């Protein structure tokens, strides 16, 4: 069973997401919290989802919570323990 170690609110509260790379039209971001490092993707080819959004090198993780939640729900949110 796929179970994320932390609640999404814990992942995004007071943290920053850092852009890592782009792969197959997906932006890969990383969020680092006390015990874990999380990686998630944003599919920039889906214009209905992102519209005209601007994605910066670093963002408040709260601003990207929508995509973190989607990755958690479709089981593509990756994490490693520090």
Secondary structure as the mmCIF struct_conf table of DSSP 4:
data_model
#
loop_
_struct_conf.conf_type_id
_struct_conf.id
_struct_conf.beg_label_comp_id
_struct_conf.beg_label_asym_id
_struct_conf.beg_label_seq_id
_struct_conf.end_label_comp_id
_struct_conf.end_label_asym_id
_struct_conf.end_label_seq_id
BEND BEND1 UNK A 5 UNK A 6
HELX_RH_AL_P HELX_RH_AL_P1 UNK A 8 UNK A 12
TURN_TY1_P TURN_TY1_P1 UNK A 13 UNK A 14
STRN STRN1 UNK A 16 UNK A 23
TURN_TY1_P TURN_TY1_P2 UNK A 24 UNK A 25
STRN STRN2 UNK A 26 UNK A 32
BEND BEND2 UNK A 34 UNK A 35
STRN STRN3 UNK A 36 UNK A 43
TURN_TY1_P TURN_TY1_P3 UNK A 44 UNK A 45
HELX_RH_AL_P HELX_RH_AL_P2 UNK A 47 UNK A 50
TURN_TY1_P TURN_TY1_P4 UNK A 51 UNK A 52
BEND BEND3 UNK A 57 UNK A 57
STRN STRN4 UNK A 58 UNK A 60
HELX_RH_3T_P HELX_RH_3T_P1 UNK A 61 UNK A 64
HELX_RH_AL_P HELX_RH_AL_P3 UNK A 65 UNK A 73
TURN_TY1_P TURN_TY1_P5 UNK A 74 UNK A 75
STRN STRN5 UNK A 78 UNK A 81
#
